[in-house]
Amino acid sequence: MRYLVLCLFMAYGLHADKIVFRDLSLKEGLEVAKEEGKPVFIDCFTTWCGPCKWMSANIFTDPAVAEYYNENYVCLKIDMEKGEGVDIAKKYSIRAYPTLLYLDDKGERLLVTVGANRDPKSYIEAGEQAKDPQRNLPYLLKNVEANFKDADFMFNYFKTASAANMVAPGMVDKYFEQFEVEEWLKSKNWEIIQYTANDVESKTFKTLLRNADMVVKKKGKVAQEFMEQTVFYALANGLYRARSEEAKATYNAQKDELLNIDFPGSKKVAFQINLMEQKQNEDYKAYGMVALKGTKEHCWDDARQLNDIAWTVYEKVEDPAVLKEAVMWAKRAVELAPSHYIYDTYAHLLAVNGQKEQAIKIEEEAIDLAKKEGAKTEDYEGYIKELRAS
């Protein structure tokens, strides 16, 4: 029977216009891989993952990608939240989706990639790297100590091992301790930092933060944004988890340590986190005061943040002074990024400030934009009816 299945696959699979994912368990897939002399490729997905669906529709149907994988791999597609997928996710430390897992016929990792790249060629390149005994994950893990001063090798090591969650503990700090901070900013080392130095508790990141003025001067806005975002996401995650008294104490200690370092962008991060704290505490009077003091200073060129703050003020804040100022934030967001949902925010704030006719006009523009973008318009049309009836 297995021979018949194999023959049918060879007759159809190699000439299919999409990757042929075989209906096999991982154990069965490894057995077939051994018989065919091929490695295993697994699309590790979840049903709620949008990029997973996009990749299935746009990458796995690409003729060149399909031909390559059907010829070179035993391909499986496994939901990580059902059946054996739950154990597979634990075994291989799969924490983000989509994850593409490349295994040898013994089930050892050859390569792991995370995310949906839009370039079909990158998937063929990943498949080639996984099969290459001089570039794949086992080779990099085995040879890291011997190549510890080679920036090109270490870049490939950190990039590949990070995706597999297999960077040795303390390895990032150990690598950068070899150099003066100025050396960190050279091309490959800077690329390594962007891949690896996102642990705010690491010695490397704290050193980077304390030398932020020099780093930003040499690397520009991209360096400032990297540090801002790393600190913000760390504190946002800490705040989200701060439910118990112990977790709150840990969060507050981390916040105090990071925001007491006066790095470029620290005041913006402090403002964003303050807003999140008031929102989590459901103290919208305080939220309004924080927004009133800092929105124009810290978010004036960020349409998404302006819109988010303006909409929260519309929904939750009663202070007329804050509501009046929020009209200007929404207007600025429209100027920066004229999208239908931002126009909708602007219309609601105009209406709550007594400018009903202008609100109707702006909501009509939201409808026009929504139609052009293929979005639904029922809510916008309903809001116009509500305004006209009031």
LUMVEX-74138 format. One record per residue (C-alpha): z, y, x; residue in three letters. Coordinates in pm, 1 decimal. Example, Ala and Ser with C-alpha at 12.3 -4.5 7.8 and 13.67 -1.06 7.14 Angstrom:
2
        w        v        u resn
    780.0   -450.0   1230.0  ALA
    714.0   -106.0   1367.0  SER
END
This chain:
390
        w        v        u resn
      0.0      0.0      0.0  MET
     88.6    243.6    281.7  ARG
   -250.9    170.3    440.1  TYR
   -423.0    253.1    110.2  LEU
   -230.4    580.5     77.9  VAL
   -318.6    668.1    436.8  LEU
   -688.8    598.3    378.7  CYS
   -692.5    805.8     61.8  LEU
   -521.4   1092.5    244.3  PHE
   -770.4   1078.5    530.5  MET
  -1060.5   1077.5    287.0  ALA
   -929.8   1374.8     91.5  TYR
   -671.5   1559.9    298.3  GLY
   -877.5   1652.8    601.1  LEU
  -1137.1   1824.0    383.1  HIS
   -902.4   1980.7    127.3  ALA
   -910.3   2354.1     61.5  ASP
   -531.2   2372.1     80.4  LYS
   -250.2   2206.2    272.5  ILE
   -189.5   1863.5    123.5  VAL
    185.9   1819.9     92.3  PHE
    266.1   1451.3     68.5  ARG
    505.5   1321.4   -194.8  ASP
    747.4   1168.1     54.8  LEU
   1114.6   1196.9    140.5  SER
   1200.3   1322.9    487.8  LEU
   1279.5    968.4    601.3  LYS
    944.4    844.1    471.5  GLU
    768.3   1143.1    624.5  GLY
    915.2   1065.6    966.9  LEU
    801.8    703.2    936.7  GLU
    447.5    811.4    848.7  VAL
    453.9   1063.8   1134.1  ALA
    539.1    785.2   1377.1  LYS
    258.8    567.2   1241.9  GLU
      2.4    847.6   1259.7  GLU
    122.8    992.4   1590.3  GLY
    181.7   1336.5   1440.1  LYS
    476.7   1572.8   1405.4  PRO
    616.8   1673.9   1065.4  VAL
    574.4   2014.7    902.5  PHE
    812.9   2107.9    618.7  ILE
    784.4   2406.9    388.3  ASP
   1153.5   2470.2    313.6  CYS
   1151.8   2673.1     -7.7  PHE
   1356.9   2769.0   -312.0  THR
   1230.1   2829.8   -663.7  THR
   1356.0   3191.0   -665.9  TRP
   1198.4   3290.4   -332.4  CYS
    913.5   3538.6   -389.7  GLY
    771.5   3519.5    -34.7  PRO
    769.3   3138.0    -65.7  CYS
    545.2   3166.7   -371.6  LYS
    322.7   3421.8   -199.9  TRP
    283.5   3196.2    102.4  MET
    194.0   2897.0   -116.1  SER
    -71.9   3097.8   -297.2  ALA
   -219.0   3287.7     -2.3  ASN
   -149.9   3101.4    323.1  ILE
   -141.6   2732.5    236.9  PHE
   -476.2   2778.0     59.2  THR
   -642.1   2945.3    357.7  ASP
   -923.7   2709.3    470.8  PRO
   -848.7   2735.1    843.6  ALA
   -473.4   2690.6    793.8  VAL
   -527.2   2398.0    555.5  ALA
   -767.7   2221.3    790.7  GLU
   -535.2   2266.8   1088.1  TYR
   -219.5   2137.9    918.7  TYR
   -386.9   1851.3    734.6  ASN
   -534.6   1730.7   1061.7  GLU
   -235.3   1784.1   1289.6  ASN
     79.8   1736.8   1079.5  TYR
    241.4   1522.3    815.8  VAL
    313.5   1799.1    564.9  CYS
    609.6   1799.5    326.0  LEU
    732.3   2056.2     75.2  LYS
   1104.1   2034.0     -7.1  ILE
   1323.6   2248.2   -232.7  ASP
   1635.0   2330.2    -29.5  MET
   1854.1   2354.1   -338.9  GLU
   1770.4   2016.7   -492.3  LYS
   1809.5   1652.3   -394.1  GLY
   1789.0   1581.8    -23.3  GLU
   1694.0   1944.8     39.4  GLY
   2060.9   2046.1     23.9  VAL
   2148.5   1812.4    312.5  ASP
   1836.2   1910.9    506.9  ILE
   1932.6   2278.9    482.7  ALA
   2280.1   2197.7    617.7  LYS
   2155.0   1971.1    895.1  LYS
   1900.0   2219.4   1027.4  TYR
   2104.6   2538.6    958.4  SER
   1846.7   2680.7    717.5  ILE
   1987.6   3004.6    575.7  ARG
   1686.0   3215.7    480.6  ALA
   1362.2   3155.3    295.4  TYR
   1087.3   3079.7    347.1  PRO
   1167.2   2866.4    651.7  THR
    900.8   2649.0    811.0  LEU
   1043.0   2349.9    995.0  LEU
    852.0   2156.2   1261.4  TYR
    998.2   1817.1   1361.9  LEU
    902.7   1534.4   1593.5  ASP
    895.7   1181.2   1452.9  ASP
   1265.9   1140.6   1537.1  LYS
   1360.3   1442.1   1326.5  GLY
   1433.0   1671.8   1621.7  GLU
   1334.5   2037.2   1588.4  ARG
   1019.4   2143.7   1768.7  LEU
   1007.9   2491.0   1614.8  LEU
   1150.1   2690.1   1324.7  VAL
    997.2   3005.3   1178.2  THR
   1147.3   3230.3    913.1  VAL
    962.7   3465.2    678.3  GLY
    611.6   3498.6    539.7  ALA
    369.6   3642.6    794.1  ASN
     56.3   3784.8    633.0  ARG
   -173.6   3677.1    916.3  ASP
   -304.0   3320.5    862.2  PRO
   -370.3   3285.1   1235.4  LYS
      2.9   3314.2   1307.8  SER
     65.1   2984.6   1126.0  TYR
   -188.2   2804.0   1341.8  ILE
    -32.2   2962.2   1650.7  GLU
    311.7   2839.8   1537.7  ALA
    175.5   2490.0   1485.8  GLY
     29.4   2493.9   1836.0  GLU
    354.4   2618.1   1989.4  GLN
    552.6   2344.1   1816.3  ALA
    325.1   2077.1   1966.1  LYS
    316.2   2231.3   2314.2  ASP
    577.1   2063.8   2540.5  PRO
    571.8   2373.0   2765.5  GLN
    646.0   2624.0   2487.8  ARG
    834.3   2456.7   2204.9  ASN
   1204.8   2473.9   2123.0  LEU
   1320.6   2165.3   2320.0  PRO
   1149.1   2297.2   2634.8  TYR
   1304.6   2642.7   2599.1  LEU
   1654.4   2503.6   2536.2  LEU
   1628.9   2267.2   2833.0  LYS
   1503.5   2529.0   3078.4  ASN
   1694.9   2842.0   2979.7  VAL
   1946.1   2831.3   3265.8  GLU
   1674.2   2788.3   3528.4  ALA
   1481.4   3087.9   3391.6  ASN
   1773.1   3315.1   3309.6  PHE
   1635.9   3613.6   3504.3  LYS
   1280.0   3579.6   3372.9  ASP
   1245.8   3837.9   3093.4  ALA
    927.2   3683.5   2952.4  ASP
   1083.2   3337.4   2933.4  PHE
   1405.9   3473.8   2785.8  MET
   1215.5   3669.4   2523.0  PHE
   1047.2   3347.8   2407.7  ASN
   1380.1   3164.4   2423.0  TYR
   1567.6   3421.0   2214.0  PHE
   1284.0   3462.2   1963.9  LYS
   1241.1   3088.0   1912.9  THR
   1605.2   2979.4   1931.8  ALA
   1721.8   3264.4   1704.5  SER
   1494.5   3146.3   1423.3  ALA
   1649.7   2799.8   1457.0  ALA
   2005.5   2942.2   1478.2  ASN
   2036.5   2769.6   1816.5  MET
   2109.0   3053.7   2059.2  VAL
   2406.7   2940.2   2266.7  ALA
   2729.8   3135.0   2192.8  PRO
   2766.9   3435.1   2421.7  GLY
   2415.2   3394.4   2561.5  MET
   2299.8   3743.7   2461.0  VAL
   2596.6   3913.0   2628.5  ASP
   2561.1   3689.5   2933.5  LYS
   2193.9   3781.2   2970.5  TYR
   2242.3   4157.9   2944.7  PHE
   2545.7   4161.8   3174.1  GLU
   2296.6   4109.6   3458.7  GLN
   2154.8   4459.8   3414.4  PHE
   2249.7   4824.0   3399.2  GLU
   2202.8   4970.1   3051.3  VAL
   1888.8   5155.2   3165.5  GLU
   1731.5   4816.0   3242.5  GLU
   1792.7   4707.4   2883.0  TRP
   1531.6   4957.3   2769.2  LEU
   1240.6   4809.0   2962.9  LYS
    971.3   4651.3   2746.7  SER
   1069.6   4283.8   2724.8  LYS
   1442.6   4349.8   2738.6  ASN
   1412.8   4601.8   2456.6  TRP
   1221.2   4345.0   2250.9  GLU
   1500.0   4095.5   2318.9  ILE
   1758.0   4348.1   2197.8  ILE
   1570.3   4397.9   1872.0  GLN
   1565.6   4021.3   1814.7  TYR
   1921.0   3944.0   1917.4  THR
   2158.9   4239.1   1943.6  ALA
   2232.2   4262.5   1570.8  ASN
   2586.7   4129.3   1597.0  ASP
   2803.8   4440.6   1579.2  VAL
   3094.7   4248.3   1731.4  GLU
   2898.3   4160.3   2044.6  SER
   2965.5   4336.1   2373.5  LYS
   2592.7   4409.5   2402.8  THR
   2567.5   4596.6   2073.2  PHE
   2887.0   4795.3   2127.9  LYS
   2762.8   4899.3   2472.5  THR
   2431.4   5000.8   2318.5  LEU
   2613.0   5206.8   2056.4  LEU
   2830.8   5384.0   2313.4  ARG
   2518.2   5475.0   2510.4  ASN
   2322.4   5568.4   2198.0  ALA
   2232.7   5923.1   2306.3  ASP
   2059.4   5795.6   2618.3  MET
   1899.0   5505.1   2430.4  VAL
   1757.3   5730.5   2157.9  VAL
   1637.2   5983.4   2415.2  LYS
   1435.0   5712.6   2591.4  LYS
   1328.2   5492.1   2299.5  LYS
   1304.3   5748.9   2020.4  GLY
   1352.6   5721.5   1645.3  LYS
   1295.7   5345.8   1637.6  VAL
   1612.8   5296.3   1844.3  ALA
   1818.9   5521.7   1619.1  GLN
   1696.1   5340.7   1307.7  GLU
   1772.7   5003.4   1467.6  PHE
   2132.6   5103.1   1540.5  MET
   2180.8   5274.0   1203.5  GLU
   2052.3   4974.7   1009.8  GLN
   2249.7   4722.1   1213.7  THR
   2577.3   4906.9   1155.8  VAL
   2499.0   4976.1    790.5  PHE
   2414.6   4615.4    702.4  TYR
   2718.6   4483.7    888.3  ALA
   2951.0   4719.5    699.9  LEU
   2774.1   4665.3    367.5  ALA
   2819.1   4288.7    404.4  ASN
   3181.0   4338.1    505.8  GLY
   3243.8   4559.2    203.1  LEU
   3083.0   4304.8    -28.9  TYR
   3315.0   4033.3    104.4  ARG
   3626.1   4254.3    102.7  ALA
   3791.5   4096.1   -200.9  ARG
   4118.3   3965.8    -56.1  SER
   4370.0   4186.6    123.3  GLU
   4292.6   4009.1    450.0  GLU
   3917.4   4065.3    407.7  ALA
   3976.7   4431.3    321.1  LYS
   4185.2   4478.4    635.2  ALA
   3912.5   4317.0    846.8  THR
   3647.1   4537.6    688.1  TYR
   3847.3   4858.3    734.3  ASN
   3919.2   4777.5   1099.3  ALA
   3550.9   4712.2   1166.7  GLN
   3448.3   5029.1    983.4  LYS
   3697.1   5242.2   1176.4  ASP
   3585.0   5099.7   1509.4  GLU
   3211.7   5140.3   1447.5  LEU
   3213.5   5478.5   1276.0  LEU
   3451.0   5630.3   1530.0  ASN
   3168.9   5590.7   1782.5  ILE
   2970.8   5913.4   1751.1  ASP
   2620.9   5766.9   1774.2  PHE
   2309.7   5939.0   1631.4  PRO
   2304.7   5849.5   1263.4  GLY
   2674.9   5762.1   1239.6  SER
   2741.4   6033.9    980.4  LYS
   2452.7   5907.8    767.4  LYS
   2589.9   5553.2    777.5  VAL
   2939.0   5681.9    690.5  ALA
   2790.4   5865.4    389.5  PHE
   2602.2   5556.6    268.5  GLN
   2907.3   5333.7    304.0  ILE
   3127.9   5589.4    127.5  ASN
   2888.9   5585.1   -169.5  LEU
   2899.3   5205.1   -176.0  MET
   3279.4   5203.8   -167.3  GLU
   3305.4   5441.5   -464.6  GLN
   3050.5   5235.9   -655.5  LYS
   3235.0   4910.4   -583.6  GLN
   3561.2   5075.2   -693.0  ASN
   3382.7   5211.5  -1003.6  GLU
   3513.1   5557.9   -919.7  ASP
   3209.1   5754.4  -1031.0  TYR
   3382.1   6090.2  -1024.1  LYS
   3436.2   6038.5   -650.7  ALA
   3082.1   5897.0   -620.4  TYR
   2943.8   6219.1   -764.5  GLY
   3143.3   6434.1   -523.0  MET
   3029.6   6228.6   -222.7  VAL
   2667.6   6246.1   -340.6  ALA
   2691.4   6621.0   -399.3  LEU
   2815.6   6683.5    -45.1  LYS
   2586.9   6452.6    149.4  GLY
   2263.5   6358.4    -27.5  THR
   2052.7   6652.0     87.4  LYS
   2184.5   6630.0    443.7  GLU
   2141.8   6255.6    490.3  HIS
   1874.1   6133.1    246.9  CYS
   1631.7   6420.7    195.0  TRP
   1336.2   6231.3    343.1  ASP
   1414.9   5889.4    193.1  ASP
   1260.1   5848.4   -153.1  ALA
   1425.9   5514.0   -223.2  ARG
   1776.6   5638.8   -148.5  GLN
   1721.5   5964.0   -336.7  LEU
   1604.6   5769.1   -640.3  ASN
   1892.7   5519.7   -621.2  ASP
   2153.3   5796.0   -600.5  ILE
   1987.5   6002.6   -873.9  ALA
   1971.9   5706.3  -1112.6  TRP
   2335.4   5610.8  -1048.9  THR
   2436.5   5970.1  -1120.7  VAL
   2233.5   5965.0  -1444.4  TYR
   2396.1   5641.0  -1559.2  GLU
   2754.2   5690.7  -1444.4  LYS
   2842.5   6052.7  -1359.1  VAL
   2946.1   6309.3  -1621.0  GLU
   2996.9   6616.3  -1400.6  ASP
   2733.1   6877.3  -1505.1  PRO
   2712.6   7019.3  -1152.1  ALA
   2625.7   6678.9  -1006.1  VAL
   2377.7   6601.7  -1285.9  LEU
   2205.5   6934.9  -1226.4  LYS
   2174.1   6869.2   -853.1  GLU
   2046.6   6516.7   -919.2  ALA
   1738.2   6668.2  -1086.2  VAL
   1643.1   6812.5   -747.8  MET
   1700.4   6477.1   -574.8  TRP
   1474.9   6300.8   -824.9  ALA
   1209.7   6571.5   -794.1  LYS
   1215.4   6536.0   -416.7  ARG
   1182.5   6156.3   -449.4  ALA
    874.5   6203.8   -669.7  VAL
    720.9   6433.0   -407.5  GLU
    783.7   6176.6   -133.2  LEU
    675.9   5864.3   -323.9  ALA
    509.2   5926.0   -660.9  PRO
    576.7   5592.3   -829.3  SER
    626.6   5527.9  -1200.6  HIS
    990.3   5420.4  -1175.6  TYR
   1079.3   5733.8   -975.0  ILE
    905.9   5953.2  -1233.6  TYR
   1115.9   5772.6  -1495.4  ASP
   1437.6   5864.5  -1311.5  THR
   1322.6   6226.2  -1290.9  TYR
   1244.7   6232.9  -1664.3  ALA
   1587.6   6096.9  -1759.8  HIS
   1765.4   6357.5  -1548.7  LEU
   1554.5   6639.8  -1690.4  LEU
   1643.1   6524.5  -2040.4  ALA
   2016.2   6498.5  -1976.6  VAL
   2000.8   6852.7  -1836.4  ASN
   1845.4   6982.7  -2159.9  GLY
   1481.2   7001.2  -2043.8  GLN
   1340.9   6769.3  -2311.0  LYS
    979.0   6889.3  -2318.8  GLU
    948.0   6868.0  -1940.9  GLN
   1109.3   6523.4  -1952.6  ALA
    845.3   6401.5  -2200.5  ILE
    568.4   6535.3  -1978.9  LYS
    709.1   6358.6  -1670.9  ILE
    760.2   6033.4  -1863.3  GLU
    395.4   6047.0  -1972.4  GLU
    302.1   6070.5  -1605.0  GLU
    522.0   5765.3  -1542.2  ALA
    321.9   5576.4  -1805.6  ILE
    -10.0   5676.4  -1646.9  ASP
    108.4   5561.5  -1304.9  LEU
    247.7   5236.5  -1444.6  ALA
    -87.1   5156.2  -1605.4  LYS
   -268.1   5222.0  -1276.9  LYS
    -20.8   4995.9  -1094.0  GLU
    -42.9   4722.1  -1357.6  GLY
    322.6   4762.8  -1458.9  ALA
    471.9   4740.6  -1807.8  LYS
    504.7   5064.7  -2003.8  THR
    704.4   4961.4  -2313.2  GLU
   1035.5   5105.6  -2191.6  ASP
    874.5   5436.4  -2097.0  TYR
    695.8   5464.0  -2430.9  GLU
   1019.7   5382.0  -2610.1  GLY
   1202.4   5654.0  -2418.9  TYR
    942.6   5914.5  -2520.3  ILE
    988.5   5815.4  -2886.4  LYS
   1363.4   5846.9  -2841.7  GLU
   1327.7   6195.8  -2691.5  LEU
   1092.9   6315.4  -2965.3  ARG
   1324.8   6184.4  -3234.6  ALA
   1631.4   6356.4  -3087.5  SER
END
